[in-house]
Amino acid sequence: MALRTPPLRDVHAEHGARFTEFGGWEMPVEFESIRSEHESVREDAGIFDVSHMGEIEVSGPDAEALMQRLTTNDVTLLDVGDAQYSTITDEEGVVLDDTVVYRMPADHDADFLFVPNAGHDEQMTERWVSHRDEWELDAEVRNVTTEYGMVAVQGPEAPGKVVDAAADDADLLDLSKFTATEAEVAGVDCWVARTGYTGEDGFELVFPADESEQVWRAFVDERDVEPCGLGARDTLRIEMGFLLSGQDFDPEENPRTPFEANVGFTVKLDTEFVGRDALEQQKEEGVTERFVGIRLVDRGIPRHGYDVTAPEGQVVGEVTSGTMSPTLNEPIGLGYVDTEFESGDIVNVVVRGDAKKSEIVTPPFLER
């Protein structure tokens, strides 16, 4: 099957991007280098094409009820312009995906917009439609992923860059974290959210796909914002301890609940959602493994699938993500370990057959 391509694919090639497959999409993994792009975001500003993320609109009289029953957080708490991090679980409480949910303005085409991860838009659209029909709810569900482009402008200087590109009447600096508004940026009508996946300040912008190049060039060509690929996005989110769907959890290969994945704050047990009963039971009984950070003391880099062992040698967990941290200049990883191990405890990560001394850490690895 041919890979899906973002609207900016040719523009990325023009800027020297090296591409990779991710979630069924052909996306830039790096432009200049992962390290330089990472440093730009930590020290100045970088821009990511995140058009591979899904966009699904839900509208109608029962839109709120449908969203409430298919996500674990409480969407009734959202005012217009609010964003909410949530998970989508099955009947057993296993995370199918994590997502951000937005309540849209009254004049918008939809009541809610939610953003599943790359390659999950069709699956989640089908899930929403099938449950809508099963529950006989009055709601329209539209997969609008191909209709929109999406970029993230991130870094300590990112807010100023976005404000500079925005219309004079856009009060974007008044947005608090996890809120959004409609605003004109680079001459394009955008949905602008103060959200991100890097640990830095900044905005994510959603806009019509055919105007993607105009938005991108307003930052890269006109405001000298460094283009960044998925490689830097990965190292940035690992430093912050953020989950990556399909790697830090996967319903088939590595099924995890929100409580195991350390995002139990997304679970509101006083609401009714698919998987609620299983998660209530797990909260009462406790989990046997939990998501943690791991810092290697010895030389080596933790990688996905590496065993974590106790000092005595028995396997007590597994690494799900790892890298050499560009900011800290030390090897760090994320993964699951037995709950008896706490922050500061010493374990080993088995790197190519060698046990490397490591320390359990409570993410994030650095405070922003």
Residue pairs with C-beta under 8 A, 6 or more apart in sequence:
1 24
3 21
3 24
3 25
3 26
4 24
4 25
4 26
4 52
5 25
5 26
6 12
6 25
6 26
6 27
6 49
6 51
6 52
6 149
6 212
7 51
7 149
7 209
7 210
7 212
7 213
8 49
8 51
8 149
8 212
8 213
8 216
9 26
11 212
11 213
11 216
11 217
12 19
12 28
12 31
12 49
12 227
13 19
15 31
15 220
15 227
16 31
16 32
17 28
17 29
17 30
17 31
17 227
17 229
18 28
18 29
18 30
18 31
18 229
19 26
19 27
19 28
19 29
20 26
20 27
20 28
20 29
20 230
21 27
22 29
22 52
22 118
22 230
23 52
23 117
23 118
23 119
23 120
23 246
24 118
24 119
25 52
25 118
25 119
27 49
27 52
27 118
27 229
27 230
28 49
28 227
28 229
28 230
29 229
29 230
29 231
30 37
30 229
30 230
30 231
30 232
31 37
31 226
31 227
31 228
31 229
32 226
34 229
34 231
34 232
34 235
34 326
35 326
36 226
37 46
37 226
37 227
37 228
37 229
37 231
37 232
38 228
38 232
38 235
38 236
38 326
38 327
39 326
39 327
40 46
40 155
40 226
40 228
41 154
41 155
41 198
41 200
41 228
41 232
41 236
42 155
42 156
42 200
42 236
42 326
42 327
43 155
43 156
44 155
44 156
44 157
44 226
45 153
45 154
45 155
45 156
45 157
45 158
45 161
45 202
45 225
45 226
46 153
46 154
46 155
46 158
46 225
46 226
46 227
46 228
46 232
47 151
47 152
47 153
47 154
47 216
47 219
47 220
47 225
47 226
47 227
47 228
48 151
48 152
48 154
48 228
48 229
48 230
48 232
48 233
49 149
49 150
49 151
49 216
49 227
50 150
50 151
50 152
50 204
51 148
51 149
51 150
51 151
51 209
51 212
52 118
52 119
53 115
53 116
53 117
53 118
53 145
53 150
54 115
54 116
54 117
54 118
54 120
54 121
54 124
54 143
54 145
55 113
55 115
55 121
55 143
55 144
55 145
55 147
55 148
55 150
55 206
56 113
56 114
56 115
56 116
56 121
56 124
56 125
56 128
56 141
56 142
56 143
56 144
56 145
57 104
57 109
57 110
57 112
57 113
57 140
57 141
57 142
57 144
58 66
58 67
58 110
58 111
58 112
58 113
58 114
58 128
58 139
58 140
58 141
58 142
59 109
59 110
59 111
59 112
59 139
59 140
59 142
60 111
60 137
60 138
60 139
60 140
61 138
61 139
62 132
62 137
62 138
62 139
63 110
63 111
63 112
63 139
63 140
64 75
64 76
64 111
64 112
65 137
65 139
66 128
66 131
66 132
66 135
66 137
66 139
66 141
67 75
67 101
67 112
67 114
68 74
68 75
68 76
68 271
68 272
68 273
69 131
69 135
69 272
69 273
69 274
70 88
70 127
70 128
70 131
70 273
70 274
71 86
71 87
71 88
71 99
71 101
71 114
71 273
72 86
72 87
72 88
72 89
72 258
72 266
72 267
72 268
72 271
72 273
72 275
72 276
72 279
73 84
73 85
73 86
73 87
73 101
73 266
73 267
73 268
74 268
74 270
74 271
75 84
75 86
75 101
75 103
75 112
76 271
77 84
78 84
78 101
78 102
78 103
79 103
80 103
80 104
80 105
80 106
81 102
81 103
81 105
81 179
81 180
81 181
82 102
82 103
82 178
82 179
82 180
83 100
83 101
83 102
83 178
83 179
83 180
83 193
83 195
84 100
84 101
84 102
84 178
85 98
85 99
85 100
85 178
85 263
85 266
86 98
86 99
86 100
86 101
86 266
87 95
87 97
87 98
87 99
87 258
87 263
87 266
87 267
88 95
88 96
88 97
88 98
88 99
88 116
88 124
88 127
89 95
89 96
89 257
89 258
89 273
89 274
89 275
89 279
90 96
90 251
90 274
90 275
91 274
91 275
91 278
92 255
92 275
92 278
93 257
93 258
93 275
93 276
93 278
93 279
93 282
94 251
94 255
94 256
94 257
94 275
95 249
95 251
95 255
95 256
95 257
95 258
95 261
96 120
96 123
96 127
96 251
97 116
97 117
97 120
97 124
97 245
98 117
98 243
98 245
98 263
98 266
99 114
99 115
99 116
99 117
99 124
100 114
100 115
100 193
100 195
101 112
101 113
101 114
101 115
102 112
102 113
102 114
102 115
102 180
102 191
102 193
103 111
103 112
104 110
104 111
104 112
104 113
105 182
108 182
110 140
110 142
113 191
113 206
114 124
116 123
116 124
117 245
117 246
119 246
120 245
121 143
121 145
122 143
125 141
125 142
125 143
128 141
129 141
131 274
132 139
132 141
146 209
147 208
147 209
148 206
148 207
148 208
148 209
149 206
149 207
149 208
149 209
149 211
149 212
149 215
150 204
150 205
150 206
150 207
151 204
151 205
151 212
151 215
151 216
151 219
152 196
152 197
152 198
152 202
152 203
152 204
152 205
153 161
153 162
153 202
153 203
153 204
153 205
153 219
153 225
154 196
154 197
154 198
154 200
154 201
154 202
154 236
155 198
155 200
155 201
155 202
156 200
156 201
158 200
158 201
158 202
158 203
158 225
159 172
159 173
159 201
159 202
159 203
161 219
161 223
161 225
162 172
162 185
162 192
162 202
162 203
162 205
163 170
163 172
163 173
164 223
165 185
165 186
165 218
165 219
165 222
165 223
166 172
166 183
166 184
166 185
166 192
167 183
167 184
167 185
170 181
170 183
170 184
170 185
170 192
171 181
172 181
172 183
172 192
172 194
172 203
175 181
175 192
175 193
175 194
175 203
176 194
177 194
177 195
178 193
178 194
178 195
179 193
179 194
180 191
180 192
180 193
180 194
180 195
181 191
181 192
182 189
182 190
182 191
182 192
183 189
183 190
183 192
184 190
185 192
185 205
185 207
185 215
185 218
186 214
186 215
186 217
186 218
186 219
187 214
187 218
188 207
188 208
188 211
188 214
188 215
189 207
189 208
190 205
190 206
190 207
190 215
191 205
191 206
191 207
192 203
192 204
192 205
193 203
193 204
193 205
193 206
194 201
194 202
194 203
195 203
195 204
196 202
196 203
196 204
197 233
197 236
197 237
197 242
198 233
198 236
198 237
198 240
199 236
199 237
199 239
199 240
199 242
199 364
199 366
199 368
200 236
200 368
205 215
207 215
219 225
220 226
220 227
234 244
234 321
234 323
235 323
235 325
235 326
237 244
238 321
238 322
238 323
238 325
238 332
238 333
238 334
238 365
239 325
239 327
239 328
239 332
239 364
239 365
239 366
240 363
240 364
240 365
240 366
240 368
241 262
241 293
241 334
241 363
241 364
241 365
243 249
243 261
243 263
243 291
244 321
247 304
247 320
247 321
248 254
248 256
248 261
248 291
248 320
248 321
248 334
248 335
249 255
249 256
249 261
249 320
254 320
256 291
256 336
257 278
257 279
257 282
257 287
258 264
258 266
258 267
258 279
259 267
259 279
259 282
259 283
259 287
259 290
260 287
260 289
260 290
260 291
260 336
261 291
262 290
262 291
262 292
262 363
264 283
267 279
267 283
269 276
269 279
269 280
269 283
286 339
287 339
288 338
288 339
289 317
289 336
289 337
289 338
289 339
290 336
290 337
290 339
291 334
291 335
291 336
292 317
292 334
292 335
292 336
292 337
292 341
292 343
292 360
292 361
292 362
292 363
293 332
293 333
293 334
293 360
293 361
293 362
293 363
293 364
293 365
294 302
294 308
294 319
294 322
294 332
294 333
294 334
294 335
294 337
294 347
294 349
294 358
294 359
294 360
294 361
295 330
295 331
295 332
295 333
295 358
295 359
295 361
295 365
296 302
296 330
296 331
296 332
296 333
296 349
296 356
296 357
296 358
297 346
297 356
297 357
297 358
297 359
298 356
298 357
298 358
299 331
299 356
300 331
300 349
300 351
300 354
300 356
301 322
301 323
301 324
301 331
301 333
301 351
302 319
302 322
302 331
302 332
302 333
302 335
302 349
302 351
302 356
302 358
303 319
303 322
303 333
303 351
304 319
304 320
304 321
304 322
305 318
305 319
306 318
306 319
306 322
306 333
306 349
306 350
306 351
307 315
307 317
307 318
307 319
307 349
307 350
308 315
308 316
308 317
308 318
308 319
308 335
308 337
308 347
308 348
308 349
308 350
308 358
309 315
309 316
309 347
309 348
309 349
309 350
309 355
310 316
310 341
310 347
310 348
311 346
311 347
311 348
313 355
316 337
316 338
316 340
316 341
316 347
317 335
317 336
317 337
317 338
317 341
317 347
318 335
318 336
319 333
319 334
319 335
319 349
320 333
320 334
320 335
320 336
321 333
321 334
321 335
322 331
322 332
322 333
322 334
322 335
323 331
323 332
323 333
324 330
324 331
324 332
325 331
325 332
325 365
327 366
328 365
328 366
332 361
332 365
333 349
334 363
337 347
337 360
341 347
341 360
342 360
343 360
343 361
343 362
344 359
344 360
345 359
345 360
346 357
346 358
346 359
346 360
347 358
347 359
347 360
348 355
348 356
348 357
348 358
349 355
349 356
349 358
350 356
